[in-house]
Amino acid sequence: MPQEKPRGPQEAAGRPQEQPGRPLEAAGRPRRPLEGLSAVVTGAGRGLGRAEALELARLGAAVVVNDFGQSGRDGSGTASTGPAEQVAEEIRAAGGEAVAHTGDIADFSQARDLLTLATTRYGKLDILVNNAGILRDRMVFSMTEDEWDSVIRVHLKGHFNTTRFAAEHWRERSKAGGGAQVYGRIVNTSSEAFLAGSAGQPNYAAAKGGIVGLTTSTALALAKYGVTANVICPRARTRMTEDVFAGFERPAEGLDPLAPEHVAPLVGYLASPAAGRINGQLLVVHGGMVAIVERPRVQARFDSKQDTFDHGELDALLTPHYAGRPPGETFAAAEVLALKRQ
């Protein structure tokens, strides 16, 4: 990918750092938070991705709108340029800058092409929002190999593919600038299905859990280059979730609590310079509420009184510990499903 020396390096945390998107007066108005930045949004032809792409453009970013364009939420149907092109045109009609990309981000080479399009069109990449996904729900005892593989491929591998090429771009830019920090933001998409352990979605829950691990690993790996990586668990009424929220009626007036527009502002914020100190975090967002999920804590610890544990010692320690637990209590955090705006 093309390399570019960071613009206007300043000292930050002992190292030079780019400072784009600062709120300066421009043409008689305050500069928008993402002005001068470029973004890639995957799965942006519909639903959440569309709302996120529109929000980034509204905040001033030039956007590469990616969508493979298949009609089925399970990844079925012929690929189409329509959804991505329509959103890109919507952005341009509102005075923004956008270009469509209709490749499959789960394909390694097509993901590379997507990132190359961003860097050649806009000179650099600043923001990556990974949102593309499909659903193929089934109980674990009924799931086929293809149902498992396809969901892991689009969600987890798709997130990895774009992240890998974006990370390479930012590392090369930093090296070209003599080690100066660059501007980079990754916003990944997990799900409450991972947090709560959705019983009918073992493939989806596993993929979304993997995305959290990918995000925290990426956050640590890229922090020295000035890049942050965070992950959201959104709740929204989209083509992907139409049956999940079928029993929740839309309000007669006002914004639907499940509208994707409740999620998009958080993505715009996490992509902005204002969120520079937020890294490796998981946030639940929906209906005018944002909840920060705490990292796992060690609940209890047991040390062997011998050289190592045997069955009897483990039975004496762990069986009483779990004896009083409710049978349905697991590592899954089902309580997140009860979160709502107060």
C-alpha positions in Angstrom: 0.0 0.0 0.0 1.1 3.6 -0.6 3.1 5.2 2.2 2.6 8.7 3.4 4.5 10.8 5.9 2.3 11.9 8.8 1.0 15.4 8.5 1.9 18.0 11.1 3.6 15.8 13.7 3.4 16.9 17.3 4.8 15.5 20.5 2.3 13.1 22.2 3.2 10.7 24.9 6.8 11.3 24.1 6.4 10.5 20.4 5.4 12.5 17.3 1.7 12.0 16.4 -0.6 13.1 13.7 -3.4 15.4 14.8 -6.1 15.5 12.1 -9.7 16.5 12.5 -9.1 19.2 15.1 -12.0 21.6 15.7 -10.6 24.6 13.7 -12.6 27.2 11.9 -12.9 26.4 8.2 -14.9 28.4 5.7 -16.8 30.2 8.5 -17.8 27.1 10.4 -16.2 24.8 13.0 -14.3 21.9 11.4 -16.2 18.7 11.6 -14.7 16.0 13.8 -13.7 13.6 10.9 -12.9 16.2 8.3 -9.8 15.3 6.3 -10.1 11.6 7.3 -11.0 8.6 5.2 -13.0 5.6 6.3 -13.9 2.1 5.2 -17.2 0.6 6.3 -17.9 -3.0 5.5 -21.5 -4.3 5.1 -22.5 -0.7 4.6 -25.3 -1.2 2.0 -28.0 -1.7 4.5 -29.0 -1.5 8.2 -26.3 -0.8 10.7 -23.5 -0.4 8.2 -25.5 2.1 6.1 -26.3 4.2 9.2 -22.6 4.1 10.2 -21.4 5.1 6.8 -23.8 8.0 6.7 -22.8 9.2 10.1 -19.1 9.1 9.3 -19.8 11.1 6.2 -21.9 13.6 8.1 -19.0 14.1 10.5 -16.7 14.9 7.5 -15.0 11.6 6.5 -14.6 10.4 3.0 -16.1 6.9 2.9 -15.5 3.7 1.0 -18.9 2.0 1.2 -18.4 -1.8 1.0 -21.2 -4.3 0.5 -21.2 -7.6 -1.3 -24.9 -7.0 -2.1 -26.4 -10.5 -1.6 -30.1 -10.4 -1.0 -30.3 -13.1 1.7 -29.3 -12.4 5.2 -27.8 -15.9 5.2 -25.4 -14.9 2.4 -27.5 -16.4 -0.3 -28.4 -14.7 -3.6 -26.4 -13.2 -6.3 -23.9 -10.4 -5.4 -25.1 -7.0 -6.5 -23.5 -3.6 -6.8 -26.8 -1.9 -5.9 -26.7 -1.5 -2.1 -23.2 -0.1 -1.9 -23.6 2.2 -4.9 -26.9 3.5 -3.5 -25.4 4.4 -0.1 -22.3 6.0 -1.8 -24.7 8.1 -4.0 -26.7 9.1 -0.9 -23.6 10.4 0.7 -22.5 12.3 -2.4 -26.0 13.8 -2.8 -25.7 15.2 0.7 -22.4 16.9 -0.2 -20.1 14.2 1.1 -17.4 12.2 -0.6 -17.9 8.4 -1.1 -17.0 5.5 -3.4 -18.5 2.1 -3.5 -16.7 -1.3 -3.3 -18.7 -4.4 -3.9 -16.2 -7.2 -3.1 -16.4 -10.0 -0.6 -14.3 -9.0 2.5 -14.1 -12.6 3.6 -11.9 -13.2 0.6 -8.3 -12.3 1.4 -7.4 -10.7 -1.9 -10.7 -8.8 -2.2 -10.2 -7.4 1.3 -6.8 -6.2 0.2 -8.4 -4.6 -2.9 -10.8 -2.8 -0.6 -8.1 -1.3 1.5 -6.1 -0.4 -1.6 -9.0 1.4 -3.0 -9.2 3.6 0.1 -5.5 4.4 0.1 -5.3 5.1 -3.6 -8.5 7.1 -3.8 -7.9 9.2 -0.6 -4.1 8.9 -0.2 -4.4 7.1 3.2 -6.8 5.2 5.4 -7.7 6.5 8.9 -10.8 4.6 10.0 -11.9 1.0 9.6 -15.4 0.0 10.6 -16.0 -3.8 10.3 -19.7 -4.6 10.2 -20.4 -7.1 7.4 -22.0 -10.4 8.5 -24.6 -13.1 7.8 -26.8 -15.4 9.9 -27.3 -19.1 9.6 -28.9 -20.0 12.9 -29.3 -23.6 14.2 -29.0 -25.4 17.5 -25.6 -26.9 17.9 -26.9 -30.5 17.5 -28.5 -29.7 14.2 -25.9 -27.3 12.6 -24.1 -28.4 9.4 -20.5 -27.9 8.7 -21.3 -25.3 6.0 -23.5 -23.3 8.4 -20.6 -23.2 10.9 -17.9 -22.4 8.3 -19.8 -19.7 6.4 -20.7 -17.6 9.5 -17.1 -17.9 10.9 -15.8 -17.0 7.4 -17.8 -13.8 6.9 -17.7 -12.5 10.5 -14.4 -13.5 12.0 -12.2 -14.0 8.9 -13.8 -10.9 7.3 -12.8 -8.8 10.4 -9.3 -10.3 10.3 -8.8 -9.7 6.6 -9.5 -6.0 6.6 -7.8 -5.5 10.0 -4.6 -7.2 8.7 -4.3 -4.8 5.7 -5.2 -1.7 7.6 -2.7 -2.6 10.2 0.0 -3.1 7.6 -0.8 0.3 6.1 -0.6 2.1 9.5 2.7 0.4 10.4 4.2 1.3 7.0 3.1 4.9 7.4 4.7 5.1 10.9 7.9 3.6 9.6 8.0 6.1 6.7 7.6 8.9 9.2 10.6 7.8 11.3 8.5 6.0 13.9 5.9 8.8 14.3 2.5 7.8 15.5 -0.2 7.9 12.8 -4.0 8.3 13.1 -5.9 5.0 13.0 -9.2 3.9 14.3 -10.8 0.4 14.2 -14.4 -0.2 15.3 -15.4 -3.8 15.2 -18.8 -5.4 15.6 -19.5 -8.1 18.1 -22.9 -9.0 19.6 -24.8 -9.6 22.8 -25.2 -13.1 21.4 -21.6 -13.6 22.5 -22.0 -12.0 25.9 -25.3 -13.8 26.7 -24.5 -17.1 25.1 -27.3 -17.3 22.5 -28.3 -21.0 22.5 -29.6 -21.1 18.9 -26.5 -19.3 17.4 -23.4 -21.3 18.3 -21.6 -20.2 15.0 -22.6 -16.6 15.4 -21.8 -16.4 19.1 -18.4 -18.1 18.5 -17.6 -15.7 15.7 -18.6 -12.7 17.7 -16.5 -13.9 20.7 -13.5 -14.3 18.4 -14.0 -10.7 17.2 -13.6 -9.5 20.8 -10.3 -11.5 21.1 -9.1 -10.1 17.7 -10.0 -6.6 18.9 -8.1 -6.7 22.2 -5.1 -8.3 20.5 -5.1 -5.7 17.8 -5.5 -2.9 20.3 -2.3 -4.0 22.1 -0.4 -4.6 18.9 -1.1 -1.3 17.2 -1.2 1.1 20.2 2.5 2.1 19.7 1.6 3.3 16.1 -1.2 5.6 17.4 -4.0 3.3 16.4 -7.0 2.3 18.6 -9.2 -0.7 18.2 -12.6 -1.1 20.0 -15.6 -3.3 19.7 -19.3 -2.7 20.0 -22.2 -4.9 20.7 -25.1 -3.1 19.0 -28.8 -3.9 19.2 -30.9 -2.7 16.2 -33.8 -3.6 14.0 -32.3 -4.6 10.6 -32.6 -7.2 7.9 -30.4 -9.5 10.1 -32.6 -9.2 13.2 -36.1 -8.8 11.7 -37.4 -12.0 13.3 -35.6 -11.4 16.6 -37.5 -8.1 17.1 -40.7 -9.1 15.3 -42.6 -8.8 18.6 -41.4 -5.3 19.3 -43.6 -2.8 17.5 -42.3 0.4 16.1 -43.5 3.5 17.9 -46.2 5.6 16.3 -44.1 8.7 16.8 -40.4 9.4 17.3 -37.3 7.4 16.6 -37.6 3.6 16.9 -35.6 2.6 20.0 -34.2 -0.2 17.8 -33.2 2.1 15.0 -29.6 1.7 13.7 -29.4 5.5 14.1 -29.0 5.0 17.8 -25.8 3.0 17.2 -24.1 5.1 14.5 -23.2 8.1 16.7 -21.0 5.9 19.0 -19.2 4.6 15.9 -18.6 8.1 14.8 -17.3 9.1 18.2 -15.0 6.1 18.5 -13.6 7.0 15.0 -12.8 10.5 16.1 -9.8 12.2 17.7 -11.9 12.7 20.9 -11.7 9.0 21.5 -8.0 8.7 21.4 -7.7 7.4 25.0 -10.3 4.6 24.4 -8.6 1.4 23.3 -9.4 -2.3 23.6 -12.8 -1.6 25.0 -16.2 -3.4 24.6 -19.3 -1.2 24.6 -23.0 -2.2 24.3 -25.1 0.3 22.5 -28.8 0.7 21.6 -31.8 2.9 22.1 -30.0 5.9 23.4 -27.9 4.0 25.9 -24.2 3.1 26.0 -22.9 0.5 28.5 -19.2 -0.2 29.1 -18.6 -3.8 29.7 -15.9 -4.6 32.4 -13.2 -7.1 31.6 -13.4 -10.5 33.2 -12.3 -10.8 36.8 -10.9 -13.8 38.7 -13.8 -14.8 41.0 -12.0 -17.5 43.1 -8.6 -19.2 43.3 -7.6 -22.6 44.6 -4.1 -23.8 45.2 -3.1 -27.5 45.4 -1.7 -28.7 48.7 0.2 -31.4 46.8 2.6 -31.4 43.9 -0.4 -31.1 41.6 -4.1 -31.6 41.8 -5.8 -35.0 41.7 -9.5 -35.8 41.3 -10.1 -36.0 45.1 -8.6 -32.6 45.9 -10.5 -31.0 43.0 -13.7 -32.6 44.1 -13.2 -31.3 47.7 -12.6 -27.7 46.4 -14.7 -27.2 43.4 -17.8 -29.2 44.1 -18.7 -27.2 47.3 -17.9 -24.0 45.5 -20.5 -24.6 42.8 -23.0 -26.4 45.0 -25.1 -23.3 45.7 -25.0 -21.9 42.2 -28.3 -21.6 40.2 -28.2 -24.3 37.5 -28.5 -21.7 34.6 -25.6 -19.5 35.8 -22.6 -19.7 33.5 -19.8 -17.4 32.3 -22.4 -15.9 29.9 -23.7 -12.5 31.0 -27.4 -12.8 30.2 -28.1 -9.7 32.3 -26.9 -7.5 29.4 -30.1 -8.3 27.6 -32.0 -6.4 30.3 -30.0 -3.2 29.7 -32.1 -0.2 28.5 -32.2 3.5 28.6 -33.5 4.9 32.0 
